[in-house]
Amino acid sequence: MLVLAILTKTLEANGQLDNTLILFVSDNGASAEGGEFGFERRPGGTLGTANSFAS
């Protein structure tokens, strides 16, 4: 977290630390289930039911 320390010290030195929101975001990567949206839809399955997705 050295970069965070450098960032906060620089912001503080410039008087901008109190006006700054620091966010940490993460992405767990691609889904391994397959399909365009990370899942496969069964043809003819009623949307929102258990039989609408492949397992």
URZI-V249554 format. One record per helix or strand. SS is the DSSP state (H for helix, E for strand). FROM is the first residue (numbers start at 1). LEN is the number of residues. If there is no record, write none. Layout:
ss = {SS SS}
from = {FROM FROM}
len = {LEN LEN}
This chain:
ss = {H H E H E}
from = {2 17 41 50 53}
len = {12 3 1 3 1}
